[in-house]
Amino acid sequence: MKSARFLLAILAAIFAIVNVAAVKSVQPIDGFYKKIITRNVTDSDVVLVNQTYPMLCFSTRLESDYPKLARALSDYNTELIQTAKNSREHIADIARERRAAMPSEKLDPFYYGGNIFIRRADSVAVSMINSYEDYAGGAHGMHGWIGASFDSQTGKRLTISDICTNAEQLHSVLIDRLHREHENGLFNDAESTVLKLIAEDKINFVLEPRGVMFIFNPYEIAPYAAGMINLTILFDEQPQLFKAKYRQSPAAFAQSIPMYYPTVIEMNGRRAEISIAPDGMEGDVVAVTIDDRALVASLKGVQAMSYACTANGGHFLYVEATAEADGFSAVEGKCITIFKLNGEPEVFDRIPYTFQHLIDRESASDDQVWWLMTDPNSIQFDSAMPIGDRYSHFGAINSDGTFSFG
């Protein structure tokens, strides 16, 4: 009996070592950029549609290291371009009909806008949120998020059956979470809709470093007034629900944080909910809740360049906003506010830099290419001299959340 217990102990130790080695082998991937493309529609010098939409770009080194992933992302870009083209043409047709019906009216252009937020980028998986919003008449526009997750080694675009081990249990967990967090306002058939989406492998989700975010856009399971609903199941909460391969993540990673809707990240087994709400009743508001401890900070001019980072044992949130006249020169009036998230959330520092590191400054096109942070050990940021010139820096995030140079 003793020998059997000893053998089991040895096997358990070997299994633990193998698991630790596997986790350590997962590495963050950098070399991502987003290209914001502008394509407006005009008729006789009258603007019918203002449109911007994103593409995800990547470095030649990433293409060399992950060729199958690069091909898959190129195909995804083609899909984004076609979707934007279809939407642009559809909205332009509506605009022409409206102008024909009201020829003497001065009408504002319709619009379509989009953005990309990378939520995971490592040697196991790459994932992102593709956000969109449009207005083509009526009581209100439409908006939503589309998740896209890819296996970094094979390039396969992942569906929920690729990462989930038990569809029935997943449905049960999601329905329980929906009723707890959104008890009122769901459609009567919300449960059956979620079940169908899982069964047909069409549920909208994003594979993240420490969990999975499920996304339900307006009218999917609730009325428009309920807004978009997203639910995050952390791997630590339901490890049996997800395959071990995709539960691995690197020790250091960065996640883009979209505005308006709260997102959840994991920190040492705790849930941290981050909400960035510009143009609120009391100005721009950044709210961070860790367990039952909350921090609400008011900033001015919050930009769409915010990141949650885990690096060197620390957890940090970086929110870019308009700098106040507080004695330092900032890039085009911007600065980065650093929040420490290790214990009780706190505002740690404000620094005169910007993550809006424009790659393609000299292009004659209106399109712009911006660097995206995915690896806290390899970051790019810009600063300004008193005369206003822009200088680019390369560095990493230190254990206290500040930046190192070089």
N, C-alpha and C positions, 0 to 999 in steps of 0.2 A: 504494500500500500504506500509506504514511504517513497519507494523508488518511482511509483507511478506519479505521485504528487510532485516529486522532484523533476521528472520528465516533463510534466505539464508546465511547471514553473519555467523550465528552460525554453520550452516552445513558446510560451507567452512572452518571455524576454526577447527571443529572436523576432517574433512577430512585431513587437513594439519597436525594435531597432529598425526593422525593415520599413515600418510605417513612417518613422521619423526621417529615415533616409529618403523615402519617396517624397515627403513633404518638402524637405530641403532641396530636392532636385528640381522642384517647380520654380521657374525663374520668370520675373516680369519681362515683358516685351515693350520696348519703346520704338520710336520712329513713326509715330502716327501724326497725321495732320488732318485738318478739315478744310475743305474748300467751299466757301460760300459763293454760290453762283447766282447772279442776277439776270433774270430774263423777263423783261416787261413786254406787254402787248400794247401797241398803239394803232389807232386808225385815224388818218388825216391829222396827225400831231396831237390827237387826244389820247391820253393814257387810259386804257380799259382795265388793265390788270397790272399790279405791281407784284412781282414774284421773286422770292429768294428761296433757295433750297441747298442742302448740303451734299457733299460727297466726302467719303472717307479716303484719304490718301495715305501712302506709306512709303518708307525709304527703300532704296535699292538693297540695303543690308537686310531688312526684314524680308524682302522678296527672295533674297538668296537663302536666308536661314529657314524660312517657312514658305516654300514655293506653292504648296497646295492651298494654304491659307490665303496667300496673295491672290491666287486665281479666283478663289471663292469670293473674296472681297471685291475684286474687279467685277465679277458677275453681279454682286449686290449693288455696286455703283450703277451698273447698267439698268438694274431694276429701279433704282431711285430716280435716275434720269427719265426713264419712260413714264413713271408715275407722275413726276412733276410736269412732264410734257402733256400728258393726258388731262391733268387737272387744269393746267394753264389754258388749254384749248377749250375745255368745257366751261370754265369760268368766263373766258372771253366771249363765248357764244351767248351766255346769259347776259353779259354786259351789253352786247350789241342789241339784243332784244329789248333790254330796258331802255337804252338810248333811243331806239326806234319808236318806242311807245311814248317817250317823254322828250321829244326833240328840243324843246325850249328850256328844259331844266338844266341847271348846272349840277352835274352828278360827280361824286367822288369815285375814284377807281376802286374796283374790287381788289382783293389781295389774297396771296397764298404765301405763307412763310414756313420755314422748317429749320431744324437744327439737329446736331448729333451730339450725344453724350456717351462717351466710352465708360462702361461700368466695370469691365474686366479686361485685362490684357496680359496673359501669361502663357507659358509653354503648354498649358492644358487647354485653355479656352480663351476666346476673345468675344466680348459681347458689347452691345450698345443699345441705346434708346434713340430711335429716330422720331423726333417730335414734329408735329405739324399743326398749323392753324390756318383757317381760311374764312373769308366772308364773301358770299355771292348773293347778297340780298336776304330778305326775310327777317325774322325776329332776332336772330342771333347767328353767329358763325359756328363753325365746328372746330374741334381741336382733339388731340389725342396723342398717344405714344404707341409706337410699334417697336417691339423688342426683336433683336436679331442676335443669335448666339452661334458661334462656330467652334468646331474642334480645331485646335491650332495645328495638330499634326496631320489630319486627314482633309481639312478644309470643309468638312460636312456641316451644312447648316442644321443645327440641332433642333429637334422637336422634343416635346415633353417625354415621349416614350424612350428617347435616348438617354435621359438622365434620371427618370423616375423608376422606382422598383415596384410600386404598387399603386395602380391607377385608382382603385376603389378607395384605398386609404387616403390618397391625395385629395379626392373629392370630399371625403368626410372632414378632413382637416380644413380645407378651404371654406366649406359651408359653415363649419363651426366658427371660423374666424370672421366670416362675413356677418353672421348673426350677432356676434359679440361686438364688432366694431361698426357695423352699419345695420343696426336692428330695424330701423324704419327707413322706408324709401325704396326698398328693392322691389323689382317686378315680381309678380306672383310666380312666374316660371323661372326665376333666377337659378334655383337649384338644378332644374332639368337642363337649363342652358349651360351651366358649368359642366355638368355631367357629359353633355353632348360634345362640348369643346374638347374635353379630355379624351373621350372615346374616339373622336375623329382626329386626334393629334393636331388640333388647331388652336389650342389655348395660347394666348399671348403672354410671353414671359421673357425674362432676362436672367441668364445664369450669371451670378455674381461671385466674388471671391469667397464669401462666407454664407451664401444662401441663394435663394431664388425669389425674384420679384414677379408676381403675377399681376397683369394689367387688364382692367376692364374699362374700356372707353365709354363715353356717354352713349346712352341708349342700349348698351349691350346687356346689362343686367339691372339697370336703374335709369330713372328719368334724367334728362339733361341737367335739371337743377341739382341733382346729386353730385354732378361733376364726374371726373374720372376717379375710379377706385383702384388703388394698388395695394396688394397684400404681400408682405415678405415673410417667407418661412426660412429661418436660419438653420444651417446644417446642425448646429448644436442642439436645436429644439427638436428636430425630427430626423436624426441621422439615418434611420432605417428606411426613410422614404427616397433617398437619393444614392446613386451609385458612387462607390468609393473614389473612382477616378476623378469625378467632377467635384468631389468634396475637398480635394487637395487645392492648396493655394500657396503663393509665395509668402515669405516673411514680410516683404515690403510691397505695397501696391497703392495705387491712387484710383479714385473713382470720381468722375464728373458728377456734379450735383445739379440737376435741373431746378428751375425756379417754379414757384406756385404750389406744386404738390409735394407733400412730405415724402422723404425716402428714408429707409432704415438701413443702418450698417451695424456690423458686429464688432465689439471691442472686448476682448478677453471674456467671451461668453455672455456679455451684456448687450441688450438692444439699445441702440442710440438712434433716435428719430431726429432728422434734420429737416427743417422747413425754411425756405428762403422766399419771402413774399414781398416783392417790390410794389410800390405804389399802394401801400396799405393805408388804413385810416390814420395811423400815426407815423407815416413815412415808411421807408423800407425796413422790414423786420427780419432778423435772423433768429430762429428759435431752435434750441437744441435741448432735447430731453433724454437723459440717461437714467434708466430705471425711473425713480420718482423725483429725480433732481432735474430742474429745468433752468435754462438760461435764455433770456430774451434780450437781444441787443438791437438797438436802432442804428441803422447806417443810412447814408444818403447816396443815391445814385448807384445802387447795386448793379453790377454787370453780370452777364451770363457766362462768367468764367470762375466757377467755384469748384473746389476739390476737397474731398475727404481723403486723408492719407494715413496709412499705417507704415511707420518707418522707425528703425532702430529702437523698437520697444515702445514707441509713443504713438498716440492717435491725435491727429490734428485736423482742423477745418480751416481752409483758406477761402476767404470771401473777398472778391475785388469790388471796390466801390469808389465813389468820388472822394478825393482827399479834401479835408477841411484845411483852413489856413492855420496849420499847427506847427509851422516853423521848418518844414522840410520841403524840398523840391520833389514833386511827384510827376510821373509820366502822364502828360496830357490831363492833369488833374486827378489821376487815379492813384489808389494805394491798395495794399493787401492787408486785411485784418486777419490776424492769426488767433484761432480759438484752440485752447488746450482741452482735450476730451478724455484724458486718462482717468481722472477722478471726477470731482464735481466740475462741470463745464465752466470755463472762464475765458474772458478775453485776455490774451497774453500780450499782444504787441500789434502795432501798425507800422508797416514798412513801405517806403516809397518805390515800389516796384509794380510791374504789371505782368500777368501771364499772357497778355495779348501780344505775343511775340509773332509779328507778321513776317512770314517767310518770303512772300512774293511782293515786295514793296514797289518794284519798278515796273510791274506789268501795266500795259496800256489798257487792259481790260478792267471792268468794274469788279470782276471776280477777285476774291481775296483768299489767301491760304494761311491758316493759323496753326501753330504748334499745339499739340495736346499732351498733357502730362499723364503718363501711365506708369512710370517707374520713378519713385521718389529719389532714387540714387542717380538719376540722370534727368535734370530739369533744365529748362531754358526760361529766362525771364529778362525783362527789359527795365532799365532805369533811365533817369534823365539828369543831365547836368543843368546848372542854373540857367544856361543860355537856351535850354530847351531841346538840345539834340538828344537823340535816342541812342542808348548803348545796350547791346545785348550781352548777357552773361550766361555761363554754363556752370552748373554746380549740382548740389545735392541737398536734401533736407537733413538737418542735424537732429540729434536726440532730443533737443529742446524745442524743435519746430522751426528754428531759424534756418536761413540759407547759408550754405558754404559756397565759395567761389572757386572756379578752376576745375 
